[in-house]
Amino acid sequence: DSRGRVLFAVDQVTGEITITAPLQYDAGKTFEAVVEAKDQGDIPKVSEATMTLTIVNVGNNAPRLEVKLQKTVFDNTVLIPEDAKNSTFVGKLLAIDNDPGVSGDVTCYSAHPSFRVDPFGNYFAIIMSGSLDREQAEKIDVVLVCSDAGSPSKTSSVSFQVLVSDVNDNAPMFSQTQYVANIPEENIFGRQILKLTATDPDAGINKLFTYSLFPRENSVFSIDKDSGILKARTTFDHEVEKRLNVIILATDEGHPSLVSTATVIVNILDINDNYPEIITKELRVQEGIGNMKHVGNLEGSDKDSGVNADLVFSMPPTDDITGQMFKVNPNGVVIAIQELDRETRDRYILYLEVKDKGLDPKMTSGTVTVIIDDINDHAPVFQFPSETNHTA
């Protein structure tokens, strides 16, 4: 037959029959081929003979392998959830070797550490032996290797593919566990403060998540559940609250859902929105001082902070004698320029200005009274008798 012509060839002169392709042993299998002999006469005479060939096993066949998987999604591909436990049954490995004696004894192993093959009757069981993580490897090629005990040993291999299906084993992850944002006071309602970002390495519905505030009832902040944009729901006042904390949740849509948190620290930045005040209303000093001597220190206040609360004092030019008697330094130190005499004048009113150092400086005017206290700098004077009147 045609198969015999493929496997065998006959030398036309000598009649020698040779093998033209490798022969595989199969128990009980024989080959038959018709051999024809023809002379070269004018009218050739032909004779035929049937050749029967039995293949003798000499123990040199590698095992023949076949995999039968438990839950196939495609040919030679099995779907396994990433949370599958150790010893989960995956499928069967059939290893056939018809060689006689030990040449037909087969041992098998898995080249992938997450799987093993255990002998079980007339087949090998493919078993989970390690953990899977879809986020690390979504597809796995598993190679199974089998060898017989012949000499030399013959080895065969077969492979199958594992698709690792997702389970919700990862909570959304913020890019930072703590965020710091700054917003100036007197902000407009709805101003954006910060955009938070989170990711979830799971797949499908397990990777979808939304943002929310904790607690959800919040009169100060709002957050867009999809974009993660944090906004102000009020106008802040640095003088009332300088820092606020808010907790943000990211909750995925898996079952059960997983949650992660991040903290946002919101610093309310000061703007120069308050006028300074002169606290000092009165200074007292003993008479007799002068010649650039210290009279006292002015105190002021400003509800703002930083440079917006740094104050500079001054005394505007005036035609009043006060301007000749006193000097006010920028730091609020009052100096007596000329000697003070209570008997000449017992009080002075200083007209002052105080200004902050903000970019848009605020200034306040006011007065401070300097009271001159008496010292015993005069001896008693007789009114009678006097030098000009001795009459009683």
C-alpha positions as CSV (number, residue, x, y, z in Angstrom):
1,D,0.0,0.0,0.0
2,S,1.0,3.7,-0.1
3,R,2.2,3.5,3.5
4,G,4.5,0.6,2.6
5,R,6.0,2.6,-0.2
6,V,6.7,5.4,2.2
7,L,8.3,3.1,4.9
8,F,10.3,0.7,2.6
9,A,12.3,0.7,-0.6
10,V,13.4,-2.2,-2.9
11,D,16.7,-2.2,-4.8
12,Q,15.6,-3.1,-8.4
13,V,18.8,-5.1,-9.1
14,T,19.6,-6.9,-5.9
15,G,16.1,-7.0,-4.4
16,E,17.4,-5.7,-1.1
17,I,14.6,-4.1,1.0
18,T,15.5,-1.1,3.2
19,I,13.6,1.1,5.7
20,T,13.0,4.7,4.5
21,A,11.4,6.2,7.8
22,P,11.6,5.5,11.5
23,L,9.4,2.7,12.7
24,Q,7.5,3.0,16.0
25,Y,6.7,0.0,18.1
26,D,3.0,-0.7,18.7
27,A,2.0,-3.9,20.4
28,G,0.4,-6.4,18.0
29,K,1.0,-4.1,15.0
30,T,2.5,-5.6,11.7
31,F,3.2,-4.1,8.3
32,E,2.5,-5.9,5.0
33,A,4.0,-5.0,1.7
34,V,3.6,-6.6,-1.8
35,V,7.0,-7.1,-3.5
36,E,7.0,-7.5,-7.3
37,A,9.7,-9.2,-9.5
38,K,9.6,-8.6,-13.3
39,D,12.0,-9.9,-16.0
40,Q,13.1,-7.8,-19.0
41,G,11.7,-10.0,-21.8
42,D,9.7,-8.5,-24.7
43,I,6.7,-9.6,-22.8
44,P,7.8,-9.3,-19.2
45,K,6.8,-12.0,-16.8
46,V,5.8,-10.8,-13.3
47,S,5.7,-12.6,-9.9
48,E,4.5,-11.1,-6.6
49,A,5.1,-12.0,-3.0
50,T,3.7,-10.5,0.2
51,M,6.1,-9.4,2.9
52,T,4.9,-9.3,6.5
53,L,7.0,-7.2,8.9
54,T,6.7,-7.3,12.6
55,I,8.2,-4.4,14.6
56,V,10.3,-5.7,17.5
57,N,10.5,-3.3,20.5
58,V,14.1,-2.5,21.4
59,G,13.1,-0.1,24.3
60,N,14.1,3.2,22.7
61,N,10.8,5.1,22.6
62,A,10.3,8.3,24.6
63,P,7.0,8.5,26.5
64,R,4.0,9.8,24.7
65,L,2.2,12.6,26.7
66,E,-1.3,14.0,26.8
67,V,-2.8,16.6,29.1
68,K,-6.5,16.6,30.0
69,L,-7.3,19.8,31.9
70,Q,-10.2,20.3,34.4
71,K,-11.6,23.7,33.4
72,T,-10.5,24.7,29.9
73,V,-11.3,28.0,28.4
74,F,-9.4,27.4,25.1
75,D,-7.5,24.5,23.8
76,N,-4.8,23.5,26.2
77,T,-5.7,26.5,28.5
78,V,-7.1,26.3,32.0
79,L,-8.6,29.1,34.1
80,I,-7.6,29.2,37.8
81,P,-8.5,31.9,40.3
82,E,-5.5,33.6,42.0
83,D,-6.7,32.5,45.4
84,A,-6.7,28.8,44.5
85,K,-5.4,26.7,47.4
86,N,-2.5,24.3,47.4
87,S,-3.5,20.8,46.3
88,T,-6.2,22.1,44.0
89,F,-6.7,19.5,41.2
90,V,-5.9,21.0,37.8
91,G,-6.0,18.1,35.4
92,K,-4.5,14.7,34.3
93,L,-1.3,13.9,32.6
94,L,-1.3,10.7,30.6
95,A,2.2,9.3,30.0
96,I,2.3,6.2,27.8
97,D,5.5,4.2,27.2
98,N,5.1,0.7,25.8
99,D,8.8,-0.2,26.0
100,P,9.4,-3.4,27.9
101,G,10.7,-3.6,31.4
102,V,12.1,-0.6,33.1
103,S,12.3,1.2,29.8
104,G,8.5,1.6,30.1
105,D,8.7,3.0,33.7
106,V,8.0,6.8,33.5
107,T,8.5,9.5,36.1
108,C,7.2,13.1,35.6
109,Y,7.7,16.5,37.1
110,S,6.5,20.1,36.6
111,A,9.0,22.8,35.6
112,H,6.9,25.4,37.2
113,P,7.1,25.8,41.0
114,S,3.4,26.5,41.5
115,F,2.4,23.0,40.1
116,R,3.4,19.4,40.7
117,V,2.4,16.1,39.2
118,D,1.6,13.1,41.5
119,P,1.3,9.5,40.3
120,F,-2.3,8.4,40.6
121,G,-3.2,5.0,39.2
122,N,-2.6,5.0,35.4
123,Y,-2.1,8.7,35.2
124,F,-0.5,11.6,36.9
125,A,-2.5,14.2,38.7
126,I,-1.6,17.9,38.0
127,I,-1.9,19.6,41.4
128,M,-1.4,23.2,42.6
129,S,1.7,23.4,44.8
130,G,2.2,27.1,45.3
131,S,0.3,30.4,45.3
132,L,-0.8,32.4,42.2
133,D,-0.9,36.2,41.9
134,R,-2.6,37.7,38.9
135,E,-1.1,41.0,39.5
136,Q,2.4,39.4,39.1
137,A,1.5,37.0,36.2
138,E,-1.8,36.8,34.4
139,K,-0.7,34.0,32.1
140,I,1.6,31.1,33.0
141,D,3.1,28.5,30.7
142,V,3.5,25.2,32.6
143,V,5.9,22.6,31.2
144,L,5.6,19.0,32.3
145,V,8.5,16.7,31.7
146,C,8.5,12.9,31.7
147,S,11.4,10.5,31.4
148,D,11.6,6.7,31.2
149,A,14.0,4.5,33.0
150,G,15.7,3.1,29.9
151,S,19.3,3.4,29.1
152,P,19.7,5.9,27.7
153,S,16.7,7.5,29.3
154,K,14.2,9.0,26.8
155,T,12.4,12.3,27.7
156,S,9.3,14.0,26.5
157,S,7.6,17.2,27.5
158,V,4.2,18.8,27.1
159,S,2.9,22.2,28.1
160,F,-0.3,24.0,28.9
161,Q,-1.3,27.5,29.7
162,V,-2.9,28.9,32.9
163,L,-5.0,32.0,32.8
164,V,-5.1,33.4,36.4
165,S,-8.5,35.0,37.1
166,D,-8.7,38.0,39.4
167,V,-10.1,38.1,42.9
168,N,-10.5,41.2,45.0
169,D,-7.3,40.8,47.0
170,N,-6.0,44.4,46.7
171,A,-7.4,47.5,48.3
172,P,-7.0,50.8,46.3
173,M,-3.6,52.4,47.0
174,F,-3.1,56.2,47.4
175,S,0.0,57.7,45.9
176,Q,0.7,59.0,49.4
177,T,-0.6,58.1,52.9
178,Q,-0.5,61.8,53.9
179,Y,-0.9,64.9,51.7
180,V,-0.3,68.5,52.6
181,A,-2.1,71.3,50.9
182,N,-2.1,75.1,51.4
183,I,-5.0,77.4,50.8
184,P,-5.2,81.1,51.6
185,E,-7.9,82.4,53.9
186,E,-10.9,84.2,52.5
187,N,-10.9,81.7,49.6
188,I,-13.9,81.5,47.3
189,F,-16.5,78.8,48.0
190,G,-15.8,75.6,46.0
191,R,-12.1,76.4,45.4
192,Q,-10.0,73.3,44.5
193,I,-7.6,72.4,47.3
194,L,-5.9,69.1,46.1
195,K,-6.3,66.3,43.6
196,L,-5.7,62.9,45.2
197,T,-4.8,59.8,43.2
198,A,-5.1,56.1,43.9
199,T,-4.7,52.9,41.9
200,D,-6.0,49.4,42.2
201,P,-4.0,46.6,40.6
202,D,-7.0,44.2,40.5
203,A,-9.0,43.7,37.3
204,G,-12.6,44.2,36.1
205,I,-15.0,45.5,38.7
206,N,-12.5,44.8,41.4
207,K,-10.3,47.7,40.2
208,L,-13.1,50.3,40.1
209,F,-13.2,52.5,43.2
210,T,-14.7,55.8,44.5
211,Y,-13.4,58.5,46.8
212,S,-15.3,59.7,49.8
213,L,-14.8,61.7,53.1
214,F,-14.7,60.2,56.5
215,P,-16.9,61.0,58.2
216,R,-19.2,61.5,55.2
217,E,-21.0,64.4,56.8
218,N,-18.6,67.3,56.4
219,S,-19.5,71.0,56.2
220,V,-15.9,72.1,55.4
221,F,-14.8,69.9,52.5
222,S,-16.2,68.0,49.5
223,I,-14.6,65.5,47.2
224,D,-15.5,64.3,43.7
225,K,-16.1,60.5,44.0
226,D,-14.5,59.8,40.6
227,S,-11.7,62.4,40.1
228,G,-10.5,62.7,43.7
229,I,-10.6,66.5,43.6
230,L,-10.9,67.9,47.1
231,K,-12.7,71.3,47.4
232,A,-13.6,73.8,50.0
233,R,-17.2,74.1,51.1
234,T,-16.6,77.2,53.2
235,T,-14.5,80.3,53.4
236,F,-11.6,79.8,55.8
237,D,-10.3,82.3,58.3
238,H,-6.6,81.9,59.4
239,E,-7.3,83.8,62.6
240,V,-10.0,81.2,63.5
241,E,-8.3,78.0,62.3
242,K,-4.8,77.6,61.0
243,R,-4.8,73.9,60.1
244,L,-7.5,71.3,59.3
245,N,-7.2,67.5,58.9
246,V,-9.5,65.4,56.7
247,I,-9.5,61.7,56.1
248,I,-10.2,60.4,52.5
249,L,-11.4,56.9,51.7
250,A,-10.9,55.0,48.5
251,T,-13.4,52.1,48.3
252,D,-13.4,49.5,45.5
253,E,-16.5,47.8,44.0
254,G,-15.4,44.2,44.7
255,H,-17.3,41.8,46.9
256,P,-16.5,42.2,49.6
257,S,-15.2,45.7,48.9
258,L,-11.8,46.8,50.2
259,V,-10.9,50.3,51.6
260,S,-7.8,52.4,52.1
261,T,-7.3,55.8,53.7
262,A,-5.2,58.9,53.3
263,T,-4.9,62.0,55.5
264,V,-4.9,65.5,54.0
265,I,-3.5,68.3,56.2
266,V,-4.8,71.6,55.0
267,N,-2.9,74.7,56.0
268,I,-4.9,77.9,56.0
269,L,-2.5,80.6,54.9
270,D,-2.7,84.1,56.3
271,I,-3.4,87.1,54.2
272,N,-3.1,90.6,55.4
273,D,-6.7,91.2,56.3
274,N,-6.5,92.7,59.8
275,Y,-5.5,96.2,60.9
276,P,-2.9,96.6,63.7
277,E,-3.9,98.0,67.0
278,I,-2.0,100.2,69.5
279,I,-2.5,98.5,72.9
280,T,-0.5,101.0,75.0
281,K,-2.7,103.8,76.2
282,E,-0.5,105.5,78.8
283,L,3.2,105.7,79.7
284,R,4.5,107.1,83.0
285,V,8.0,108.5,83.5
286,Q,9.6,110.6,86.3
287,E,10.5,114.1,85.5
288,G,14.1,115.0,85.1
289,I,15.0,112.5,82.3
290,G,16.0,113.7,78.8
291,N,19.0,113.7,76.5
292,M,17.7,110.6,74.5
293,K,16.7,108.6,77.6
294,H,14.3,105.7,77.5
295,V,10.7,106.6,78.4
296,G,8.9,103.3,77.7
297,N,7.9,100.7,75.1
298,L,4.8,100.8,73.0
299,E,2.8,97.6,72.5
300,G,0.7,96.7,69.5
301,S,-1.1,93.7,68.1
302,D,-2.2,92.3,64.8
303,K,-4.4,89.2,64.4
304,D,-2.5,88.2,61.3
305,S,0.7,86.2,61.4
306,G,4.2,86.3,60.0
307,V,5.2,89.5,58.3
308,N,1.6,90.5,58.3
309,A,1.8,90.8,62.1
310,D,5.3,92.5,62.2
311,L,4.6,96.1,63.3
312,V,6.4,99.4,62.7
313,F,5.7,102.4,65.0
314,S,6.2,106.0,64.0
315,M,5.3,109.5,65.1
316,P,4.2,111.8,62.2
317,P,5.8,115.2,62.0
318,T,3.9,117.8,64.0
319,D,4.2,121.5,65.0
320,D,3.3,120.6,68.5
321,I,6.0,120.7,71.2
322,T,5.5,117.0,71.6
323,G,7.5,116.4,68.5
324,Q,10.4,118.3,70.0
325,M,10.3,116.4,73.3
326,F,9.9,112.8,72.1
327,K,11.1,110.4,69.5
328,V,9.5,107.0,68.7
329,N,11.7,104.3,67.2
330,P,10.2,101.8,64.7
331,N,10.3,99.0,67.3
332,G,8.0,101.1,69.6
333,V,10.7,102.5,72.0
334,V,9.8,106.0,73.1
335,I,12.8,108.3,73.8
336,A,12.9,111.7,75.6
337,I,14.8,114.1,73.5
338,Q,14.8,117.0,76.0
339,E,14.6,117.1,79.8
340,L,11.1,116.6,81.1
341,D,9.9,118.9,83.9
342,R,6.5,118.1,85.6
343,E,6.3,121.7,86.9
344,T,6.4,122.9,83.3
345,R,4.1,120.3,81.9
346,D,2.7,117.2,83.5
347,R,1.6,115.2,80.4
348,Y,2.0,115.0,76.7
349,I,-0.2,113.3,74.0
350,L,1.8,111.4,71.4
351,Y,0.1,111.1,68.0
352,L,1.2,107.7,66.6
353,E,0.9,105.5,63.6
354,V,1.5,101.7,63.5
355,K,1.8,99.8,60.3
356,D,2.4,96.1,59.5
357,K,4.9,94.7,57.0
358,G,2.5,92.9,54.7
359,L,2.5,93.2,50.9
360,D,-0.5,95.3,51.3
361,P,0.3,97.1,54.5
362,K,-2.5,98.1,56.9
363,M,-2.0,101.2,59.1
364,T,-3.8,102.4,62.3
365,S,-3.5,105.8,64.0
366,G,-3.8,106.5,67.7
367,T,-2.7,108.4,70.7
368,V,-0.6,107.5,73.8
369,T,-0.5,109.8,76.9
370,V,2.9,110.3,78.6
371,I,2.4,111.3,82.2
372,I,5.3,113.0,84.0
373,D,5.6,111.9,87.6
374,D,6.9,114.4,90.2
375,I,10.2,114.0,92.0
376,N,11.3,116.1,94.9
377,D,13.5,118.5,93.0
378,H,12.4,121.8,94.7
379,A,13.0,123.1,98.3
380,P,10.0,124.8,100.1
381,V,9.5,128.5,99.5
382,F,8.2,130.8,102.2
383,Q,5.3,132.9,101.0
384,F,5.4,135.1,104.2
385,P,7.4,136.7,105.4
386,S,8.9,137.4,102.0
387,E,12.0,139.3,101.2
388,T,9.8,142.3,100.3
389,N,7.1,142.1,102.9
390,H,7.9,141.8,106.6
391,T,4.7,143.4,108.0
392,A,2.3,141.3,110.0
